[in-house]
Amino acid sequence: MGMVLIFFFSLISSISPSYAFDPLDPYGNITIKWDLLLSNSGTNNLLYYFKGLCLENSLCKSVFDICFLPCKVMVSIYNFQQYRHVEPPGWKLNWAWRGKEVIWSMQGAEATEQGNCSEFKGPTLPHCCEKKPFIVDLLPGTNYNSQTQNCCKAGVLSSIKQDPSKYAATFQMAVGGSGTYSRFVMPEDLKLGVPGYSCGGAVKVKPSRYTTDGGRRWTQALATWNVTCMYSQILASPTPRCCVSLSAFYNQTIVSCPRCSCGCQGQPGTECVKYGETPPLQKQNHDPATPVVRCSEHMCPIRVHWHLKESYKQYWRVKITITNFNIMKNYSEWNLVVLHPNLQSLTQVFSFNYAPLNRYGFIIDYYADDSGMFWGLPFYNDILLQEGKNGNLQTEILLRKDPGIFTFREGWAFPRKIQFNGDECVMPPPDEYPSLPNKGHSATTPFIILFSLFLSIFML
């Protein structure tokens, strides 16, 4: 029984971060917050259609109808992940109304479809009458009257560590209805619209508070709900998206990416172009989720090469090269996460930004800085171009030797894990890592040869 429990716990501890939980970012998630700022429930919000007292876009159909003011709702999307970001084409929020709600107006975002609004009469129709609307962010440069705070980034969200000023998106909408609609009810079945993310149900939390008048006055929402979305690499892609190759100055062997790391040529779900061929840029039956890569043994869109370049008395130097094999895609605001026990002694990084990942929060641990994130410098190398002569980025890092936690033996000079844009890369098997030269073997071999030659001459 004890052996069974040991096997079970070892299996749980070895589960990959592909299964939604990422040990390098245990608290990372995307939270969608709904704030009800104005409610139409209650007698205080009832107006009668008499002498123009009913507001525009209210729910009156005749002079005898009671008019309900639309609810005012603010939706905020926060990316609380340290290194995963939302790439173009960005988020595409979707939900299902529980009643006969419609969106009368929106600011900071828009619905992709207006839907059938034939039930409503008048000069102004609702913005969206769909039962399951799809909401997208506005583009940069949108008219100022249509903007809200943190809007208009085309749905792109930066990670909270890479660019804290661009990790959130906000929009407002006026929600009304028809028929039996009387009050706001939180919708269900929310989806972020980004591959790999699954969202839970709405949870009512403490109402949000807002400051006005320079912090002298505070207002708060009538009600607030949170929806948490988690990322899973398996949901995003059935196959890996990057691999790692290794080399060292003390060994002539270059350990390539494992064969078929991201798929094999000719298998379903893989598409590659050989050198000299034209990529299928206008191919109609091409699946956007399937990357078109340059044909290789590993078939990965991204390859990360870790080269142990120099070993000094107190320091050692590593060269990192990121190569893009994807023919049809540039990677903007890319990032690279590395897990290595000597990163806490990192001294200098050339041409990349770097920040350690504190996985344990306020807990102080000697090994708390064994993981870190690299990303490009703005307007210099923050975009990894598509496959070609310019489709690679390089940097060198200098680390201080710490005999207590670092040694060149047992492959410790090489990373334990590498992630590109939050997806775990395929590492070579540990027994294939470049090994240190066997000095004892190289010293005794000439002696054995000379001794054998002397012995044979003596026998003659």
C-alpha positions as a Markdown table, in Angstrom:
| # | Residue | x | y | z |
|---|---|---|---|---|
| 1 | Met | 0.0 | 0.0 | 0.0 |
| 2 | Gly | 2.9 | 2.4 | 0.8 |
| 3 | Met | 4.5 | 1.8 | -2.5 |
| 4 | Val | 1.2 | 2.6 | -4.3 |
| 5 | Leu | 0.9 | 5.9 | -2.4 |
| 6 | Ile | 4.5 | 6.8 | -3.2 |
| 7 | Phe | 3.9 | 6.1 | -6.9 |
| 8 | Phe | 0.7 | 8.1 | -6.8 |
| 9 | Phe | 2.3 | 11.2 | -5.3 |
| 10 | Ser | 5.3 | 11.0 | -7.6 |
| 11 | Leu | 3.0 | 10.8 | -10.5 |
| 12 | Ile | 1.1 | 13.9 | -9.3 |
| 13 | Ser | 4.3 | 15.8 | -8.7 |
| 14 | Ser | 5.5 | 15.0 | -12.2 |
| 15 | Ile | 2.5 | 16.3 | -14.0 |
| 16 | Ser | 3.4 | 18.8 | -16.7 |
| 17 | Pro | 2.2 | 22.4 | -16.6 |
| 18 | Ser | 0.4 | 21.5 | -19.8 |
| 19 | Tyr | -2.5 | 20.4 | -17.5 |
| 20 | Ala | -3.6 | 23.9 | -16.6 |
| 21 | Phe | -1.3 | 24.2 | -13.5 |
| 22 | Asp | 2.1 | 25.8 | -14.2 |
| 23 | Pro | 4.6 | 25.4 | -11.3 |
| 24 | Leu | 6.6 | 28.4 | -12.7 |
| 25 | Asp | 3.5 | 30.6 | -12.4 |
| 26 | Pro | 1.2 | 28.9 | -9.9 |
| 27 | Tyr | -1.2 | 31.9 | -9.4 |
| 28 | Gly | -1.3 | 32.9 | -13.1 |
| 29 | Asn | -4.7 | 33.4 | -14.7 |
| 30 | Ile | -6.9 | 35.8 | -16.7 |
| 31 | Thr | -9.7 | 37.3 | -14.6 |
| 32 | Ile | -12.8 | 38.8 | -16.2 |
| 33 | Lys | -14.5 | 41.2 | -13.8 |
| 34 | Trp | -18.1 | 42.3 | -14.3 |
| 35 | Asp | -19.2 | 45.5 | -12.4 |
| 36 | Leu | -22.9 | 46.5 | -12.3 |
| 37 | Leu | -22.7 | 50.3 | -12.0 |
| 38 | Leu | -26.4 | 51.1 | -12.6 |
| 39 | Ser | -29.3 | 48.7 | -12.1 |
| 40 | Asn | -32.9 | 49.0 | -13.5 |
| 41 | Ser | -34.5 | 47.0 | -10.7 |
| 42 | Gly | -36.5 | 48.8 | -8.1 |
| 43 | Thr | -39.2 | 51.5 | -8.3 |
| 44 | Asn | -36.6 | 54.4 | -8.2 |
| 45 | Asn | -35.6 | 53.6 | -11.8 |
| 46 | Leu | -39.1 | 53.5 | -13.3 |
| 47 | Leu | -40.0 | 56.4 | -15.6 |
| 48 | Tyr | -43.2 | 56.9 | -17.5 |
| 49 | Tyr | -43.4 | 57.8 | -21.1 |
| 50 | Phe | -45.0 | 61.2 | -20.5 |
| 51 | Lys | -43.8 | 64.5 | -21.9 |
| 52 | Gly | -40.5 | 63.1 | -22.9 |
| 53 | Leu | -39.4 | 61.9 | -19.5 |
| 54 | Cys | -38.3 | 58.5 | -20.7 |
| 55 | Leu | -34.7 | 58.4 | -21.6 |
| 56 | Glu | -33.4 | 57.5 | -25.1 |
| 57 | Asn | -32.8 | 53.8 | -25.6 |
| 58 | Ser | -35.3 | 52.9 | -22.8 |
| 59 | Leu | -37.6 | 50.0 | -23.2 |
| 60 | Cys | -40.8 | 51.8 | -24.0 |
| 61 | Lys | -43.0 | 50.6 | -26.9 |
| 62 | Ser | -46.0 | 52.9 | -26.4 |
| 63 | Val | -47.2 | 55.8 | -24.4 |
| 64 | Phe | -48.7 | 53.5 | -21.8 |
| 65 | Asp | -45.6 | 51.4 | -21.2 |
| 66 | Ile | -43.4 | 51.6 | -18.2 |
| 67 | Cys | -39.9 | 52.5 | -19.1 |
| 68 | Phe | -36.9 | 50.7 | -17.6 |
| 69 | Leu | -33.5 | 52.4 | -17.6 |
| 70 | Pro | -30.8 | 50.1 | -19.2 |
| 71 | Cys | -28.3 | 48.6 | -16.8 |
| 72 | Lys | -24.8 | 50.1 | -17.0 |
| 73 | Val | -22.1 | 47.3 | -16.8 |
| 74 | Met | -18.4 | 47.6 | -17.0 |
| 75 | Val | -16.3 | 44.6 | -18.0 |
| 76 | Ser | -12.6 | 44.4 | -17.2 |
| 77 | Ile | -10.1 | 41.7 | -18.4 |
| 78 | Tyr | -6.9 | 41.3 | -16.4 |
| 79 | Asn | -4.0 | 39.2 | -17.4 |
| 80 | Phe | -2.4 | 38.1 | -14.1 |
| 81 | Gln | 0.0 | 35.8 | -15.7 |
| 82 | Gln | 3.7 | 36.6 | -15.3 |
| 83 | Tyr | 4.8 | 35.6 | -18.8 |
| 84 | Arg | 1.9 | 34.5 | -20.9 |
| 85 | His | 0.4 | 37.2 | -23.1 |
| 86 | Val | -2.5 | 37.3 | -25.5 |
| 87 | Glu | -1.2 | 37.6 | -29.1 |
| 88 | Pro | -3.0 | 39.0 | -32.2 |
| 89 | Pro | -5.8 | 38.6 | -33.2 |
| 90 | Gly | -6.5 | 39.1 | -29.4 |
| 91 | Trp | -9.3 | 38.1 | -27.1 |
| 92 | Lys | -12.9 | 37.5 | -28.4 |
| 93 | Leu | -15.2 | 37.5 | -25.4 |
| 94 | Asn | -18.4 | 35.4 | -25.7 |
| 95 | Trp | -21.2 | 34.6 | -23.3 |
| 96 | Ala | -24.9 | 33.5 | -23.2 |
| 97 | Trp | -27.6 | 35.7 | -21.9 |
| 98 | Arg | -30.0 | 34.0 | -19.5 |
| 99 | Gly | -33.1 | 36.1 | -20.5 |
| 100 | Lys | -34.0 | 38.4 | -23.3 |
| 101 | Glu | -31.2 | 40.9 | -22.8 |
| 102 | Val | -29.8 | 43.1 | -25.5 |
| 103 | Ile | -26.9 | 45.5 | -25.7 |
| 104 | Trp | -28.2 | 48.9 | -26.4 |
| 105 | Ser | -24.8 | 50.6 | -26.6 |
| 106 | Met | -21.1 | 49.9 | -26.1 |
| 107 | Gln | -18.0 | 51.9 | -25.4 |
| 108 | Gly | -14.4 | 50.5 | -25.6 |
| 109 | Ala | -15.5 | 47.4 | -27.6 |
| 110 | Glu | -18.0 | 46.2 | -30.1 |
| 111 | Ala | -20.1 | 43.2 | -31.0 |
| 112 | Thr | -19.2 | 41.4 | -34.2 |
| 113 | Glu | -22.9 | 40.9 | -35.1 |
| 114 | Gln | -25.9 | 43.0 | -34.5 |
| 115 | Gly | -28.3 | 40.1 | -34.8 |
| 116 | Asn | -32.1 | 40.3 | -35.3 |
| 117 | Cys | -33.5 | 43.4 | -33.7 |
| 118 | Ser | -36.8 | 43.4 | -35.5 |
| 119 | Glu | -38.7 | 43.4 | -32.1 |
| 120 | Phe | -37.6 | 46.9 | -31.5 |
| 121 | Lys | -39.0 | 49.9 | -33.2 |
| 122 | Gly | -37.8 | 53.5 | -33.4 |
| 123 | Pro | -34.9 | 55.5 | -34.9 |
| 124 | Thr | -32.3 | 53.8 | -32.7 |
| 125 | Leu | -31.9 | 50.0 | -32.6 |
| 126 | Pro | -29.8 | 48.1 | -30.0 |
| 127 | His | -26.1 | 47.6 | -30.7 |
| 128 | Cys | -26.5 | 43.8 | -30.4 |
| 129 | Cys | -29.5 | 41.5 | -30.1 |
| 130 | Glu | -27.7 | 38.2 | -30.2 |
| 131 | Lys | -28.4 | 35.6 | -27.6 |
| 132 | Lys | -24.7 | 34.7 | -27.6 |
| 133 | Pro | -22.8 | 37.8 | -28.6 |
| 134 | Phe | -19.1 | 37.9 | -29.5 |
| 135 | Ile | -17.3 | 41.0 | -28.3 |
| 136 | Val | -13.9 | 42.2 | -29.6 |
| 137 | Asp | -11.6 | 45.1 | -28.6 |
| 138 | Leu | -11.5 | 48.3 | -30.7 |
| 139 | Leu | -8.5 | 49.1 | -32.8 |
| 140 | Pro | -5.8 | 51.6 | -31.9 |
| 141 | Gly | -6.7 | 55.1 | -33.0 |
| 142 | Thr | -10.4 | 54.7 | -32.5 |
| 143 | Asn | -12.5 | 57.9 | -32.1 |
| 144 | Tyr | -12.0 | 59.3 | -28.6 |
| 145 | Asn | -15.7 | 59.4 | -27.9 |
| 146 | Ser | -15.8 | 55.6 | -28.3 |
| 147 | Gln | -12.9 | 54.8 | -26.0 |
| 148 | Thr | -12.7 | 53.8 | -22.4 |
| 149 | Gln | -9.7 | 53.4 | -20.1 |
| 150 | Asn | -7.4 | 50.5 | -21.2 |
| 151 | Cys | -9.3 | 49.9 | -24.4 |
| 152 | Cys | -8.4 | 49.9 | -28.0 |
| 153 | Lys | -5.4 | 47.5 | -28.2 |
| 154 | Ala | -6.9 | 45.2 | -30.8 |
| 155 | Gly | -7.4 | 42.5 | -28.1 |
| 156 | Val | -3.7 | 42.2 | -27.2 |
| 157 | Leu | -2.8 | 41.8 | -23.5 |
| 158 | Ser | 0.7 | 41.9 | -22.3 |
| 159 | Ser | 1.9 | 39.7 | -19.3 |
| 160 | Ile | 1.9 | 41.5 | -16.0 |
| 161 | Lys | 5.7 | 41.3 | -15.7 |
| 162 | Gln | 6.6 | 42.1 | -19.2 |
| 163 | Asp | 4.5 | 45.3 | -19.5 |
| 164 | Pro | 2.3 | 46.2 | -16.6 |
| 165 | Ser | 0.7 | 49.1 | -18.4 |
| 166 | Lys | -0.9 | 46.9 | -21.1 |
| 167 | Tyr | -2.1 | 43.9 | -19.1 |
| 168 | Ala | -5.7 | 45.0 | -18.8 |
| 169 | Ala | -8.7 | 45.8 | -21.1 |
| 170 | Thr | -12.0 | 47.5 | -20.2 |
| 171 | Phe | -15.3 | 48.3 | -21.9 |
| 172 | Gln | -18.7 | 49.5 | -20.9 |
| 173 | Met | -22.2 | 48.6 | -22.2 |
| 174 | Ala | -25.8 | 49.5 | -21.6 |
| 175 | Val | -27.8 | 46.3 | -21.1 |
| 176 | Gly | -31.6 | 46.3 | -21.5 |
| 177 | Gly | -34.2 | 43.9 | -22.8 |
| 178 | Ser | -37.7 | 43.2 | -24.0 |
| 179 | Gly | -40.7 | 41.1 | -23.0 |
| 180 | Thr | -40.2 | 39.7 | -19.5 |
| 181 | Tyr | -36.8 | 41.4 | -18.9 |
| 182 | Ser | -36.9 | 43.2 | -15.6 |
| 183 | Arg | -33.4 | 43.2 | -14.0 |
| 184 | Phe | -29.8 | 42.4 | -14.7 |
| 185 | Val | -28.8 | 38.7 | -14.4 |
| 186 | Met | -25.1 | 37.7 | -14.8 |
| 187 | Pro | -24.7 | 35.8 | -18.1 |
| 188 | Glu | -23.4 | 32.2 | -18.2 |
| 189 | Asp | -20.9 | 30.1 | -20.3 |
| 190 | Leu | -18.3 | 32.8 | -20.6 |
| 191 | Lys | -15.4 | 32.2 | -23.0 |
| 192 | Leu | -12.3 | 34.2 | -23.6 |
| 193 | Gly | -11.9 | 33.3 | -27.3 |
| 194 | Val | -8.2 | 32.6 | -27.0 |
| 195 | Pro | -6.9 | 29.1 | -27.8 |
| 196 | Gly | -5.9 | 27.1 | -24.7 |
| 197 | Tyr | -8.1 | 29.0 | -22.2 |
| 198 | Ser | -11.1 | 27.6 | -20.3 |
| 199 | Cys | -13.2 | 29.7 | -18.0 |
| 200 | Gly | -15.1 | 28.8 | -14.9 |
| 201 | Gly | -18.4 | 30.1 | -13.7 |
| 202 | Ala | -19.1 | 33.6 | -12.4 |
| 203 | Val | -18.5 | 34.1 | -8.7 |
| 204 | Lys | -20.0 | 37.0 | -6.8 |
| 205 | Val | -17.4 | 38.9 | -4.9 |
| 206 | Lys | -17.1 | 42.1 | -2.8 |
| 207 | Pro | -18.2 | 45.1 | -5.0 |
| 208 | Ser | -15.4 | 47.0 | -6.6 |
| 209 | Arg | -14.6 | 50.5 | -5.3 |
| 210 | Tyr | -13.5 | 53.5 | -7.4 |
| 211 | Thr | -11.8 | 56.7 | -6.4 |
| 212 | Thr | -12.9 | 60.2 | -7.7 |
| 213 | Asp | -11.9 | 63.8 | -7.0 |
| 214 | Gly | -8.2 | 62.9 | -6.5 |
| 215 | Gly | -8.8 | 60.2 | -4.0 |
| 216 | Arg | -11.1 | 62.3 | -1.7 |
| 217 | Arg | -14.3 | 60.4 | -2.6 |
| 218 | Trp | -14.9 | 56.7 | -3.2 |
| 219 | Thr | -17.8 | 55.1 | -5.1 |
| 220 | Gln | -18.5 | 51.4 | -5.5 |
| 221 | Ala | -20.3 | 49.1 | -7.9 |
| 222 | Leu | -23.8 | 47.7 | -7.0 |
| 223 | Ala | -22.5 | 44.1 | -7.6 |
| 224 | Thr | -19.3 | 42.5 | -8.9 |
| 225 | Trp | -18.7 | 39.0 | -10.4 |
| 226 | Asn | -15.3 | 37.4 | -11.2 |
| 227 | Val | -14.7 | 34.8 | -13.9 |
| 228 | Thr | -11.4 | 33.0 | -13.8 |
| 229 | Cys | -9.8 | 31.6 | -17.0 |
| 230 | Met | -6.9 | 29.1 | -16.9 |
| 231 | Tyr | -4.5 | 28.1 | -19.7 |
| 232 | Ser | -3.7 | 24.6 | -20.8 |
| 233 | Gln | -1.0 | 23.8 | -23.4 |
| 234 | Ile | -2.8 | 20.7 | -24.4 |
| 235 | Leu | -6.0 | 22.7 | -25.2 |
| 236 | Ala | -4.0 | 25.2 | -27.1 |
| 237 | Ser | -2.2 | 22.7 | -29.3 |
| 238 | Pro | -2.1 | 18.9 | -29.4 |
| 239 | Thr | 1.7 | 19.0 | -30.1 |
| 240 | Pro | 4.5 | 21.1 | -28.6 |
| 241 | Arg | 5.5 | 24.3 | -30.3 |
| 242 | Cys | 9.2 | 24.6 | -29.5 |
| 243 | Cys | 12.3 | 22.5 | -28.8 |
| 244 | Val | 15.8 | 22.9 | -27.3 |
| 245 | Ser | 19.2 | 22.0 | -28.7 |
| 246 | Leu | 22.4 | 22.0 | -26.7 |
| 247 | Ser | 26.2 | 22.4 | -27.2 |
| 248 | Ala | 29.3 | 23.3 | -25.1 |
| 249 | Phe | 32.8 | 24.5 | -25.8 |
| 250 | Tyr | 34.4 | 21.3 | -24.2 |
| 251 | Asn | 32.5 | 18.9 | -26.5 |
| 252 | Gln | 32.3 | 18.9 | -30.3 |
| 253 | Thr | 28.9 | 17.2 | -30.2 |
| 254 | Ile | 25.9 | 19.3 | -30.9 |
| 255 | Val | 22.8 | 17.8 | -29.3 |
| 256 | Ser | 19.9 | 18.6 | -31.7 |
| 257 | Cys | 16.3 | 18.8 | -30.9 |
| 258 | Pro | 14.7 | 15.3 | -30.5 |
| 259 | Arg | 13.4 | 13.9 | -33.8 |
| 260 | Cys | 9.7 | 14.6 | -34.3 |
| 261 | Ser | 9.6 | 16.9 | -31.3 |
| 262 | Cys | 6.6 | 18.8 | -32.6 |
| 263 | Gly | 5.4 | 16.2 | -35.2 |
| 264 | Cys | 6.8 | 14.3 | -38.1 |
| 265 | Gln | 6.7 | 15.2 | -41.8 |
| 266 | Gly | 3.7 | 13.9 | -43.5 |
| 267 | Gln | 1.6 | 13.3 | -40.4 |
| 268 | Pro | -1.8 | 15.0 | -40.0 |
| 269 | Gly | -1.6 | 18.4 | -38.2 |
| 270 | Thr | 1.9 | 19.2 | -39.6 |
| 271 | Glu | 2.7 | 21.2 | -42.7 |
| 272 | Cys | 6.2 | 22.1 | -43.8 |
| 273 | Val | 7.9 | 23.7 | -46.8 |
| 274 | Lys | 11.2 | 22.5 | -48.1 |
| 275 | Tyr | 14.1 | 24.9 | -49.0 |
| 276 | Gly | 13.5 | 26.4 | -52.4 |
| 277 | Glu | 9.7 | 25.9 | -52.4 |
| 278 | Thr | 7.2 | 28.8 | -52.1 |
| 279 | Pro | 5.1 | 28.7 | -49.0 |
| 280 | Pro | 1.3 | 28.4 | -49.5 |
| 281 | Leu | 0.4 | 31.9 | -48.5 |
| 282 | Gln | -2.9 | 31.8 | -50.4 |
| 283 | Lys | -3.8 | 28.3 | -49.7 |
| 284 | Gln | -7.6 | 28.2 | -49.0 |
| 285 | Asn | -7.8 | 24.9 | -47.1 |
| 286 | His | -5.0 | 25.8 | -44.7 |
| 287 | Asp | -5.9 | 25.5 | -41.1 |
| 288 | Pro | -4.8 | 28.7 | -39.2 |
| 289 | Ala | -4.1 | 26.6 | -36.1 |
| 290 | Thr | -1.5 | 24.5 | -38.0 |
| 291 | Pro | 1.8 | 26.4 | -38.3 |
| 292 | Val | 3.6 | 26.3 | -41.6 |
| 293 | Val | 7.2 | 25.6 | -40.8 |
| 294 | Arg | 10.4 | 25.0 | -42.7 |
| 295 | Cys | 10.9 | 21.2 | -43.0 |
| 296 | Ser | 13.3 | 19.9 | -40.3 |
| 297 | Glu | 13.8 | 16.8 | -38.2 |
| 298 | His | 12.0 | 18.4 | -35.2 |
| 299 | Met | 9.2 | 20.2 | -37.1 |
| 300 | Cys | 8.9 | 22.9 | -34.5 |
| 301 | Pro | 8.1 | 26.5 | -35.2 |
| 302 | Ile | 10.6 | 27.6 | -32.5 |
| 303 | Arg | 14.0 | 26.3 | -31.7 |
| 304 | Val | 16.0 | 27.5 | -28.7 |
| 305 | His | 19.8 | 26.7 | -28.7 |
| 306 | Trp | 21.7 | 26.8 | -25.4 |
| 307 | His | 25.5 | 27.0 | -25.9 |
| 308 | Leu | 27.9 | 26.9 | -23.0 |
| 309 | Lys | 30.5 | 29.4 | -24.5 |
| 310 | Glu | 33.2 | 30.1 | -21.9 |
| 311 | Ser | 34.2 | 29.1 | -18.4 |
| 312 | Tyr | 36.3 | 31.6 | -16.4 |
| 313 | Lys | 37.7 | 31.3 | -12.9 |
| 314 | Gln | 34.7 | 32.9 | -11.2 |
| 315 | Tyr | 32.2 | 33.2 | -14.0 |
| 316 | Trp | 30.8 | 31.3 | -17.0 |
| 317 | Arg | 29.1 | 32.5 | -20.2 |
| 318 | Val | 26.2 | 31.2 | -22.1 |
| 319 | Lys | 24.9 | 32.1 | -25.6 |
| 320 | Ile | 21.2 | 31.7 | -26.2 |
| 321 | Thr | 19.8 | 31.7 | -29.8 |
| 322 | Ile | 16.1 | 31.7 | -30.7 |
| 323 | Thr | 15.3 | 30.6 | -34.2 |
| 324 | Asn | 11.9 | 31.0 | -35.9 |
| 325 | Phe | 11.1 | 28.2 | -38.3 |
| 326 | Asn | 7.5 | 29.5 | -38.8 |
| 327 | Ile | 7.2 | 30.8 | -42.4 |
| 328 | Met | 4.0 | 32.7 | -42.0 |
| 329 | Lys | 4.2 | 34.3 | -38.5 |
| 330 | Asn | 6.1 | 36.9 | -36.6 |
| 331 | Tyr | 6.2 | 36.6 | -32.8 |
| 332 | Ser | 5.6 | 40.0 | -31.2 |
| 333 | Glu | 6.3 | 40.7 | -27.5 |
| 334 | Trp | 7.9 | 37.2 | -27.2 |
| 335 | Asn | 9.4 | 35.9 | -24.0 |
| 336 | Leu | 11.6 | 33.1 | -22.9 |
| 337 | Val | 11.4 | 31.4 | -19.5 |
| 338 | Val | 14.4 | 29.4 | -18.2 |
| 339 | Leu | 14.7 | 27.2 | -15.2 |
| 340 | His | 18.3 | 26.8 | -14.0 |
| 341 | Pro | 19.7 | 26.6 | -10.4 |
| 342 | Asn | 22.4 | 29.2 | -11.1 |
| 343 | Leu | 20.1 | 32.0 | -12.4 |
| 344 | Gln | 20.1 | 33.6 | -8.9 |
| 345 | Ser | 23.8 | 34.4 | -9.6 |
| 346 | Leu | 23.1 | 36.0 | -13.0 |
| 347 | Thr | 25.4 | 39.0 | -13.4 |
| 348 | Gln | 24.8 | 40.5 | -16.8 |
| 349 | Val | 22.4 | 40.0 | -19.8 |
| 350 | Phe | 23.3 | 41.4 | -23.2 |
| 351 | Ser | 20.6 | 42.8 | -25.6 |
| 352 | Phe | 17.6 | 41.2 | -23.7 |
| 353 | Asn | 15.5 | 42.2 | -20.8 |
| 354 | Tyr | 15.5 | 39.9 | -17.8 |
| 355 | Ala | 13.5 | 39.5 | -14.6 |
| 356 | Pro | 13.5 | 36.7 | -12.0 |
| 357 | Leu | 10.3 | 34.8 | -11.4 |
| 358 | Asn | 9.4 | 34.7 | -7.7 |
| 359 | Arg | 7.2 | 31.6 | -7.7 |
| 360 | Tyr | 6.8 | 31.5 | -3.9 |
| 361 | Gly | 5.4 | 35.0 | -3.3 |
| 362 | Phe | 6.4 | 36.3 | 0.1 |
| 363 | Ile | 8.2 | 33.1 | 1.2 |
| 364 | Ile | 12.0 | 33.6 | 1.3 |
| 365 | Asp | 13.7 | 30.6 | -0.2 |
| 366 | Tyr | 17.4 | 30.1 | -1.1 |
| 367 | Tyr | 16.3 | 28.5 | -4.4 |
| 368 | Ala | 13.5 | 31.0 | -5.1 |
| 369 | Asp | 15.4 | 32.7 | -8.0 |
| 370 | Asp | 16.1 | 29.5 | -10.0 |
| 371 | Ser | 13.8 | 30.7 | -12.8 |
| 372 | Gly | 13.7 | 33.9 | -14.9 |
| 373 | Met | 12.1 | 35.5 | -17.9 |
| 374 | Phe | 13.9 | 37.0 | -20.9 |
| 375 | Trp | 12.2 | 39.3 | -23.5 |
| 376 | Gly | 13.2 | 41.7 | -26.2 |
| 377 | Leu | 14.0 | 45.4 | -26.0 |
| 378 | Pro | 11.2 | 47.7 | -27.3 |
| 379 | Phe | 11.8 | 48.9 | -30.9 |
| 380 | Tyr | 15.0 | 46.8 | -31.1 |
| 381 | Asn | 14.4 | 43.0 | -30.9 |
| 382 | Asp | 10.9 | 42.7 | -29.3 |
| 383 | Ile | 9.6 | 41.1 | -32.6 |
| 384 | Leu | 10.9 | 37.7 | -33.7 |
| 385 | Leu | 10.6 | 37.8 | -37.5 |
| 386 | Gln | 9.4 | 34.8 | -39.6 |
| 387 | Glu | 11.7 | 32.2 | -40.9 |
| 388 | Gly | 14.7 | 33.5 | -42.9 |
| 389 | Lys | 18.0 | 35.1 | -42.5 |
| 390 | Asn | 16.5 | 37.6 | -40.0 |
| 391 | Gly | 14.4 | 35.1 | -38.2 |
| 392 | Asn | 16.6 | 34.6 | -35.2 |
| 393 | Leu | 17.6 | 36.5 | -32.0 |
| 394 | Gln | 20.7 | 36.1 | -29.9 |
| 395 | Thr | 21.9 | 37.1 | -26.5 |
| 396 | Glu | 24.7 | 36.2 | -24.1 |
| 397 | Ile | 24.4 | 35.9 | -20.3 |
| 398 | Leu | 27.2 | 36.0 | -17.7 |
| 399 | Leu | 26.7 | 34.0 | -14.5 |
| 400 | Arg | 28.8 | 33.9 | -11.3 |
| 401 | Lys | 30.0 | 30.4 | -10.2 |
| 402 | Asp | 28.6 | 29.3 | -6.9 |
| 403 | Pro | 30.3 | 26.0 | -5.8 |
| 404 | Gly | 27.5 | 25.4 | -3.3 |
| 405 | Ile | 24.8 | 25.0 | -6.0 |
| 406 | Phe | 26.5 | 24.9 | -9.4 |
| 407 | Thr | 28.9 | 22.5 | -11.1 |
| 408 | Phe | 29.5 | 21.5 | -14.7 |
| 409 | Arg | 28.9 | 17.9 | -13.7 |
| 410 | Glu | 25.6 | 16.0 | -14.2 |
| 411 | Gly | 24.5 | 18.4 | -16.9 |
| 412 | Trp | 23.9 | 21.3 | -14.4 |
| 413 | Ala | 25.4 | 23.8 | -16.9 |
| 414 | Phe | 22.3 | 23.2 | -19.0 |
| 415 | Pro | 18.7 | 24.4 | -18.2 |
| 416 | Arg | 16.2 | 22.1 | -16.6 |
| 417 | Lys | 13.3 | 23.6 | -18.5 |
| 418 | Ile | 12.7 | 26.3 | -21.2 |
| 419 | Gln | 9.4 | 27.8 | -22.2 |
| 420 | Phe | 8.7 | 30.1 | -25.2 |
| 421 | Asn | 5.6 | 32.3 | -24.9 |
| 422 | Gly | 4.4 | 30.2 | -22.0 |
| 423 | Asp | 4.6 | 26.8 | -23.9 |
| 424 | Glu | 7.0 | 24.2 | -22.6 |
| 425 | Cys | 9.7 | 23.2 | -25.0 |
| 426 | Val | 10.9 | 19.7 | -25.7 |
| 427 | Met | 14.3 | 19.0 | -24.1 |
| 428 | Pro | 16.8 | 16.4 | -25.3 |
| 429 | Pro | 17.1 | 13.3 | -23.1 |
| 430 | Pro | 19.6 | 13.8 | -20.2 |
| 431 | Asp | 21.9 | 11.0 | -21.3 |
| 432 | Glu | 22.5 | 12.9 | -24.6 |
| 433 | Tyr | 23.7 | 16.1 | -23.0 |
| 434 | Pro | 27.3 | 17.1 | -24.0 |
| 435 | Ser | 29.5 | 15.4 | -21.5 |
| 436 | Leu | 32.8 | 16.6 | -20.0 |
| 437 | Pro | 35.9 | 15.1 | -21.5 |
| 438 | Asn | 37.3 | 12.1 | -19.5 |
| 439 | Lys | 40.8 | 13.3 | -18.6 |
| 440 | Gly | 41.7 | 10.0 | -17.0 |
| 441 | His | 40.9 | 8.1 | -20.1 |
| 442 | Ser | 42.7 | 10.5 | -22.4 |
| 443 | Ala | 45.8 | 10.4 | -20.2 |
| 444 | Thr | 46.1 | 6.6 | -19.8 |
| 445 | Thr | 45.4 | 5.7 | -23.4 |
| 446 | Pro | 48.8 | 6.9 | -24.8 |
| 447 | Phe | 50.5 | 5.1 | -21.9 |
| 448 | Ile | 48.8 | 1.8 | -22.7 |
| 449 | Ile | 49.8 | 2.1 | -26.4 |
| 450 | Leu | 53.4 | 2.8 | -25.5 |
| 451 | Phe | 53.5 | 0.0 | -23.0 |
| 452 | Ser | 52.0 | -2.5 | -25.5 |
| 453 | Leu | 54.6 | -1.4 | -28.1 |
| 454 | Phe | 57.4 | -1.8 | -25.6 |
| 455 | Leu | 56.1 | -5.2 | -24.5 |
| 456 | Ser | 55.9 | -6.5 | -28.1 |
| 457 | Ile | 59.5 | -5.3 | -28.9 |
| 458 | Phe | 60.7 | -7.0 | -25.7 |
| 459 | Met | 59.0 | -10.3 | -26.7 |
| 460 | Leu | 60.7 | -10.1 | -30.1 |
